[in-house]
Amino acid sequence: MSMIRIFPALVCLALPAQAALGIFEDHADIGTVLHAGSVAFDASKRAYTVSGSGENMWFATDAFQFAWKKVSGDVTLTADVAFLGEGKEGHRKAVLMIRQSLDPDSAYADVARHGDGLTSLQARDAAGVNTTEIQSAIKAPARLRIAKRGDYFYVWVAAAGQEFQFSGGSMRIPLREPFYVGIGVCSHNKDVVEQAVFSNVELTTGAPHSTPKLYSTLEVVPGSGDRRVVYVTQGRLSYPDWSSDDTIVFKSESGMKKIAAAGGQPEDLPQYGKAFSGPVATENNLPSDGRLNFSPQFAPNGQNIVFLSTTGDRASIAEDKDISLRVLSTTDRKVRVFANIVGGKGTAPSWSPDSRRIAFISYQWIQ
């Protein structure tokens, strides 16, 4: 008699995507990449190893690997970030990102840790426009945080084992709900793949239940339009004024101070005689475009006028309004927006003596 043996069936159960990716829902290559990216999650370490190719995340389109989750409202994303290996490109990027869509030209804001240590708040404020950035004064932080509060985005950084400190500046990027939040890697070289590890990743929604604190950021913006933090502190700074020795004088709550335009620590300035002054512009020099344009200053070479712009009337100019920093070319009358900030009284910009840079103050009320 033949015997038939029946073995129990082997059942293979696929893990749901969320379990395989921790707090994130899915991952994908954004834009055109030659080498497919990947994401590996180690639940025991709460760590993600992200492999990404892609030529760049800049200008009007992006190419990178992205692990994401759809969310709405205010959100905060925090992680320790470290690259694996020496890498091929100094500008490879590991990012914490908040993005409108998975389209390569989507509006977004991120904090980008570059391979060479440069760390920036980067943003594309509408689909298909060029990316701009605010370069942090702190190089190669081990820990990163990005927060969305309403339409504004803020960044914090920290060295290993240290407390977070506000990086300075902010970007105003209106996003529709829901949007995507996540982590990503771009190799900055279409022919290679780079890797970064994101550990201790935390994602929280909603703003903290705390009283907002005022920060002031002294920023410099060159003709390229990419902003750089010179100095950031709690409290109110105002009225930056560029001096001929490449220092910037400004008013603080404890008195007048000066600081090197390249950054560092400010010095007290007991006596101040204005060391440099560009040509004076009047309101009549500014465009008639239905906005309230004010605080104009000619560049010393006479080729551009920097000014502030907002809505409303002159009586409504306060210290804390949504303000645009704009530059008008005196040759073709074209206007370029260099920054959308919170400012007003005290934010008035100042040209450098070489007409290549603008100093200004921005305010941040942060929970």
Secondary structure in CASP SS format (residue, H / E / C, confidence):
PFRMAT SS
TARGET T0000
AUTHOR 0000-0000-0000
METHOD secondary structure of the structure
MODEL  1
M C 1.00
S C 1.00
M C 1.00
I C 1.00
R C 1.00
I C 1.00
F C 1.00
P C 1.00
A C 1.00
L C 1.00
V C 1.00
C C 1.00
L C 1.00
A C 1.00
L C 1.00
P C 1.00
A H 1.00
Q H 1.00
A H 1.00
A H 1.00
L C 1.00
G C 1.00
I C 1.00
F C 1.00
E C 1.00
D E 1.00
H E 1.00
A E 1.00
D E 1.00
I E 1.00
G C 1.00
T C 1.00
V C 1.00
L C 1.00
H C 1.00
A C 1.00
G C 1.00
S E 1.00
V E 1.00
A E 1.00
F E 1.00
D E 1.00
A C 1.00
S C 1.00
K C 1.00
R C 1.00
A E 1.00
Y E 1.00
T E 1.00
V E 1.00
S E 1.00
G E 1.00
S C 1.00
G C 1.00
E C 1.00
N C 1.00
M E 1.00
W E 1.00
F C 1.00
A C 1.00
T E 1.00
D E 1.00
A C 1.00
F E 1.00
Q E 1.00
F E 1.00
A E 1.00
W E 1.00
K E 1.00
K E 1.00
V E 1.00
S C 1.00
G C 1.00
D C 1.00
V E 1.00
T E 1.00
L E 1.00
T E 1.00
A E 1.00
D E 1.00
V E 1.00
A E 1.00
F E 1.00
L E 1.00
G C 1.00
E C 1.00
G C 1.00
K C 1.00
E C 1.00
G C 1.00
H C 1.00
R C 1.00
K E 1.00
A E 1.00
V E 1.00
L E 1.00
M E 1.00
I E 1.00
R E 1.00
Q C 1.00
S C 1.00
L C 1.00
D C 1.00
P C 1.00
D C 1.00
S C 1.00
A C 1.00
Y E 1.00
A E 1.00
D E 1.00
V E 1.00
A E 1.00
R E 1.00
H E 1.00
G C 1.00
D C 1.00
G C 1.00
L C 1.00
T E 1.00
S E 1.00
L E 1.00
Q E 1.00
A E 1.00
R E 1.00
D C 1.00
A C 1.00
A C 1.00
G C 1.00
V C 1.00
N C 1.00
T C 1.00
T E 1.00
E E 1.00
I E 1.00
Q E 1.00
S C 1.00
A C 1.00
I C 1.00
K C 1.00
A C 1.00
P C 1.00
A C 1.00
R E 1.00
L E 1.00
R E 1.00
I E 1.00
A E 1.00
K E 1.00
R E 1.00
G C 1.00
D C 1.00
Y E 1.00
F E 1.00
Y E 1.00
V E 1.00
W E 1.00
V E 1.00
A E 1.00
A C 1.00
A C 1.00
G C 1.00
Q C 1.00
E C 1.00
F C 1.00
Q E 1.00
F E 1.00
S C 1.00
G C 1.00
G C 1.00
S C 1.00
M E 1.00
R E 1.00
I C 1.00
P C 1.00
L C 1.00
R C 1.00
E C 1.00
P C 1.00
F E 1.00
Y E 1.00
V E 1.00
G E 1.00
I E 1.00
G E 1.00
V E 1.00
C E 1.00
S C 1.00
H C 1.00
N C 1.00
K C 1.00
D C 1.00
V C 1.00
V C 1.00
E E 1.00
Q E 1.00
A E 1.00
V E 1.00
F E 1.00
S E 1.00
N E 1.00
V E 1.00
E E 1.00
L E 1.00
T E 1.00
T E 1.00
G C 1.00
A C 1.00
P C 1.00
H C 1.00
S C 1.00
T C 1.00
P C 1.00
K E 1.00
L E 1.00
Y E 1.00
S E 1.00
T E 1.00
L E 1.00
E E 1.00
V E 1.00
V E 1.00
P E 1.00
G C 1.00
S C 1.00
G C 1.00
D C 1.00
R E 1.00
R E 1.00
V E 1.00
V E 1.00
Y E 1.00
V E 1.00
T E 1.00
Q E 1.00
G C 1.00
R C 1.00
L C 1.00
S E 1.00
Y E 1.00
P E 1.00
D E 1.00
W E 1.00
S C 1.00
S C 1.00
D C 1.00
D C 1.00
T E 1.00
I E 1.00
V E 1.00
F E 1.00
K E 1.00
S E 1.00
E C 1.00
S C 1.00
G E 1.00
M E 1.00
K E 1.00
K E 1.00
I E 1.00
A E 1.00
A C 1.00
A C 1.00
G C 1.00
G C 1.00
Q C 1.00
P C 1.00
E E 1.00
D E 1.00
L C 1.00
P C 1.00
Q C 1.00
Y C 1.00
G C 1.00
K C 1.00
A C 1.00
F C 1.00
S C 1.00
G C 1.00
P C 1.00
V E 1.00
A C 1.00
T C 1.00
E H 1.00
N H 1.00
N H 1.00
L C 1.00
P C 1.00
S C 1.00
D C 1.00
G C 1.00
R C 1.00
L E 1.00
N E 1.00
F E 1.00
S E 1.00
P E 1.00
Q E 1.00
F E 1.00
A C 1.00
P C 1.00
N C 1.00
G C 1.00
Q C 1.00
N E 1.00
I E 1.00
V E 1.00
F E 1.00
L E 1.00
S E 1.00
T E 1.00
T C 1.00
G C 1.00
D C 1.00
R H 1.00
A H 1.00
S H 1.00
I C 1.00
A C 1.00
E C 1.00
D C 1.00
K E 1.00
D E 1.00
I E 1.00
S E 1.00
L E 1.00
R E 1.00
V E 1.00
L E 1.00
S E 1.00
T C 1.00
T C 1.00
D C 1.00
R C 1.00
K C 1.00
V E 1.00
R E 1.00
V E 1.00
F E 1.00
A E 1.00
N E 1.00
I E 1.00
V E 1.00
G E 1.00
G C 1.00
K C 1.00
G C 1.00
T C 1.00
A C 1.00
P C 1.00
S E 1.00
W E 1.00
S C 1.00
P C 1.00
D C 1.00
S C 1.00
R C 1.00
R E 1.00
I E 1.00
A E 1.00
F E 1.00
I E 1.00
S E 1.00
Y E 1.00
Q E 1.00
W E 1.00
I E 1.00
Q C 1.00
END
